[in-house]
């Protein structure tokens, strides 16, 4: 049996942009480029909504990737004091 989606299962684009920390215009650009959370649709010519599940999945996907750097740190040379070197 298929469950019916409720209006509360969707977030308006302004709320999604705020949650992602970006401007609404950036989110609109992402829609045109096929980036960002999927499943969005227009309620009217000026109002777009996103499924809450898709937004949460997008956030999880972006936060689960943490780049690791395998560059070893250089070994530091012991510091010498120029004054004590002259006095020897």
C-alpha positions in Angstrom: 0.0 0.0 0.0 1.4 3.4 -1.0 1.6 6.1 1.6 0.3 9.6 0.8 2.7 12.5 1.1 1.6 15.3 3.4 2.4 19.0 3.0 4.5 18.7 6.2 6.8 16.2 4.3 8.0 19.1 2.2 10.0 22.3 2.9 9.9 25.5 1.0 13.0 26.5 -0.9 13.7 29.4 1.4 13.8 27.1 4.4 16.0 24.6 2.5 18.4 27.4 1.5 18.6 28.5 5.1 19.3 25.0 6.4 22.1 24.6 3.8 23.6 28.0 4.6 23.2 29.3 1.1 21.1 31.9 -0.7 17.8 31.1 -2.3 19.3 32.2 -5.6 22.1 29.7 -5.3 19.5 26.9 -4.6 17.6 28.0 -7.7 20.8 27.9 -9.8 21.5 24.4 -8.5 18.0 23.3 -9.6 18.9 24.5 -13.1 22.2 22.7 -13.0 20.9 19.5 -11.6 22.8 19.9 -8.3 21.5 20.0 -4.7 18.7 18.1 -3.2 16.4 16.2 -5.6 12.7 15.6 -5.7 11.8 19.3 -5.8 8.7 20.6 -7.7 6.9 23.8 -8.2 3.6 24.4 -6.3 3.2 27.6 -8.3 5.3 29.6 -10.8 7.1 31.2 -7.9 7.0 28.6 -5.1 9.2 25.5 -5.0 9.3 22.8 -2.4 11.7 20.0 -1.5 11.0 16.6 0.2 12.4 16.7 3.7 13.8 13.2 3.2 15.8 14.4 0.1 17.2 17.4 1.9 18.3 15.4 4.9 19.9 12.8 2.6 21.7 15.6 0.7 23.0 17.0 4.0 24.2 13.5 5.2 25.9 12.9 1.9 27.8 16.1 2.1 28.8 15.8 5.7 29.8 12.2 5.5 32.6 13.0 3.1 35.7 14.2 4.9 38.8 14.5 2.8 41.9 13.0 4.3 45.4 14.2 3.6 48.2 11.7 3.7 51.0 14.2 3.5 53.4 13.5 6.4 54.5 16.4 8.6 58.1 17.4 8.2 60.3 16.6 11.2 61.2 19.6 13.1 64.9 20.3 13.9 65.6 20.9 17.6 65.9 24.6 18.3 69.3 25.9 19.2 70.0 29.2 20.9 72.5 31.3 19.1 73.8 32.8 22.3 74.6 29.5 23.9 76.3 28.3 20.7 78.7 31.3 20.7 79.6 30.8 24.4 80.8 27.2 23.9 
